[in-house]
Amino acid sequence: MTERRYQVRQRRPRSAWVSLLIPFLAILITAGVFSVAADRLTGQGAPFGQETTPSSTPTVATTSTPTPEPPTPTPLPTPTPEPPTPTPLPPLAVLQVGTEATVNAESGLRVRSGPGTSFDPVTTLAAGVIVKIIDGPQRADTYNWWKIQFDTEGGGQGDGWVAGDFLDPGAG
């Protein structure tokens, strides 16, 4: 086998123009890339692949005389609406002293001599009987007890204590 010899090529020296042209082109390309990037970021310039064309209509500078503004009309006073008349609220649907109530116990309501189930029954009132609340409430045996006044069968007045759960506020 024959031995090959490699010869080292000698480089030709670059001309002065090429030495100046390469850095100039590099700067020019870099500036172009930055310019396009800046246009994209600020929203200026045309989208990629689209060219902008200058407007074919020339802009003509004109001078115009200002048009006088018409006088502003004086607004008429707005009438102030009258406030609405308040509607009276219906009486509260709660038991309270001085009001009437209706017995709602279907099997009758035991009237007792005192506020609690330990007191003796005085009488039993039928459902629908209207009574007047004269005292109370007093809490006993898990009920609020009200002292009531009612008409007896003989035409007189009776009174006693009843549990408020078996009374509806109001007459009727």
C-alpha positions as CSV (number, residue, x, y, z in Angstrom):
1,M,0.0,0.0,0.0
2,T,1.1,3.4,-0.8
3,E,1.3,6.0,1.7
4,R,-0.7,9.1,1.1
5,R,0.5,12.3,2.0
6,Y,-1.8,15.1,2.8
7,Q,-0.9,18.5,1.8
8,V,-2.0,21.4,3.9
9,R,-3.7,23.9,1.9
10,Q,-2.8,27.4,2.5
11,R,-5.6,29.9,2.9
12,R,-5.8,32.8,0.7
13,P,-5.9,36.0,2.6
14,R,-9.3,37.7,2.6
15,S,-9.6,40.9,1.0
16,A,-10.3,44.0,3.1
17,W,-13.8,44.3,1.6
18,V,-14.9,40.9,2.7
19,S,-13.6,41.6,6.2
20,L,-15.8,44.7,6.4
21,L,-18.8,43.2,4.6
22,I,-19.3,40.2,6.9
23,P,-19.7,42.2,10.2
24,F,-21.9,44.8,8.3
25,L,-24.2,42.1,7.0
26,A,-24.5,40.5,10.5
27,I,-25.4,43.9,12.0
28,L,-27.9,44.5,9.3
29,I,-29.6,41.2,9.7
30,T,-29.7,41.5,13.5
31,A,-31.3,45.0,13.2
32,G,-33.9,43.7,10.8
33,V,-34.9,40.8,13.2
34,F,-35.2,43.2,16.1
35,S,-37.2,45.7,14.1
36,V,-39.7,43.0,13.0
37,A,-40.0,41.7,16.6
38,A,-40.6,45.2,17.9
39,D,-43.3,45.8,15.3
40,R,-45.0,42.5,16.3
41,L,-44.9,43.2,20.0
42,T,-46.3,46.7,19.7
43,G,-49.0,45.7,17.2
44,Q,-47.7,47.7,14.4
45,G,-46.9,46.4,11.0
46,A,-48.7,43.9,8.9
47,P,-49.2,40.3,10.0
48,F,-46.6,37.8,8.7
49,G,-47.1,37.1,5.0
50,Q,-49.3,40.1,4.3
51,E,-48.0,43.3,2.8
52,T,-49.3,46.7,3.5
53,T,-50.2,48.8,0.5
54,P,-50.3,52.5,0.7
55,S,-53.7,54.1,0.3
56,S,-54.5,55.1,-3.2
57,T,-56.6,58.1,-2.1
58,P,-54.4,61.0,-1.4
59,T,-55.1,63.0,1.8
60,V,-56.0,66.5,1.1
61,A,-55.5,69.1,3.8
62,T,-58.6,71.4,4.0
63,T,-59.3,74.3,6.2
64,S,-62.7,74.6,7.6
65,T,-64.5,77.3,9.4
66,P,-65.7,76.3,12.8
67,T,-69.4,75.8,13.0
68,P,-71.0,77.7,15.9
69,E,-72.5,75.4,18.5
70,P,-76.3,75.8,19.0
71,P,-77.2,77.3,22.3
72,T,-77.8,74.7,25.0
73,P,-81.5,74.6,26.0
74,T,-82.2,75.3,29.7
75,P,-83.6,72.1,31.2
76,L,-87.0,72.4,32.7
77,P,-87.3,71.7,36.4
78,T,-88.3,68.1,37.0
79,P,-91.3,67.8,39.2
80,T,-90.6,66.0,42.4
81,P,-92.9,63.0,42.8
82,E,-94.8,62.8,46.1
83,P,-93.7,60.0,48.4
84,P,-96.1,57.2,48.4
85,T,-98.6,57.0,51.2
86,P,-97.6,54.3,53.6
87,T,-100.0,51.4,53.7
88,P,-100.8,50.4,57.2
89,L,-99.5,46.9,58.0
90,P,-102.0,44.3,59.2
91,P,-101.8,43.6,62.9
92,L,-99.1,41.1,63.8
93,A,-100.4,37.6,63.9
94,V,-99.1,36.9,67.4
95,L,-100.8,36.3,70.7
96,Q,-100.6,39.3,73.0
97,V,-102.4,40.8,76.0
98,G,-105.5,42.7,75.0
99,T,-106.2,40.9,71.8
100,E,-108.7,38.1,70.9
101,A,-107.8,34.6,69.9
102,T,-109.6,31.5,68.6
103,V,-109.4,28.0,70.1
104,N,-107.8,25.6,67.6
105,A,-107.8,22.3,69.6
106,E,-110.2,20.0,67.7
107,S,-110.9,17.9,70.8
108,G,-111.4,20.9,73.0
109,L,-109.0,23.0,75.1
110,R,-108.7,22.5,78.9
111,V,-108.8,25.8,80.8
112,R,-106.7,25.5,84.0
113,S,-106.6,27.5,87.3
114,G,-102.9,28.3,86.8
115,P,-100.1,28.3,84.2
116,G,-99.1,24.7,84.0
117,T,-100.4,21.1,83.6
118,S,-100.2,20.6,87.4
119,F,-103.1,23.1,88.0
120,D,-106.7,21.8,88.1
121,P,-108.9,22.1,85.0
122,V,-111.7,24.7,85.3
123,T,-113.5,23.9,82.1
124,T,-113.0,22.7,78.5
125,L,-113.6,25.1,75.5
126,A,-114.7,23.7,72.1
127,A,-112.7,24.5,68.9
128,G,-113.6,27.8,67.4
129,V,-114.5,29.6,70.6
130,I,-113.3,33.2,70.7
131,V,-111.5,34.3,73.9
132,K,-109.8,37.4,75.1
133,I,-106.2,37.3,76.3
134,I,-105.9,39.1,79.6
135,D,-102.4,38.1,81.0
136,G,-99.3,36.2,80.0
137,P,-97.3,34.6,78.7
138,Q,-95.7,32.5,81.4
139,R,-93.5,29.6,80.5
140,A,-94.2,26.2,82.2
141,D,-94.2,22.6,81.1
142,T,-92.7,23.4,77.6
143,Y,-95.7,25.8,76.8
144,N,-96.3,29.5,76.9
145,W,-99.4,29.9,79.1
146,W,-101.9,32.7,78.6
147,K,-104.6,33.8,80.9
148,I,-107.9,34.2,79.0
149,Q,-111.4,35.4,79.5
150,F,-114.3,33.6,77.9
151,D,-118.1,33.6,77.9
152,T,-119.7,30.8,79.9
153,E,-122.8,28.9,79.0
154,G,-124.9,30.7,81.6
155,G,-124.0,34.1,80.0
156,G,-121.3,35.0,82.5
157,Q,-117.6,35.5,82.2
158,G,-115.0,32.9,83.1
159,D,-111.2,33.0,83.1
160,G,-108.3,30.6,83.4
161,W,-105.0,29.6,81.8
162,V,-104.4,27.8,78.5
163,A,-101.4,26.7,76.5
164,G,-100.7,29.2,73.7
165,D,-100.1,26.4,71.1
166,F,-103.9,25.8,71.0
167,L,-104.8,29.4,70.3
168,D,-104.8,31.1,66.9
169,P,-104.3,34.9,67.0
170,G,-107.5,36.9,66.0
171,A,-111.2,36.2,66.1
172,G,-112.5,33.8,63.5
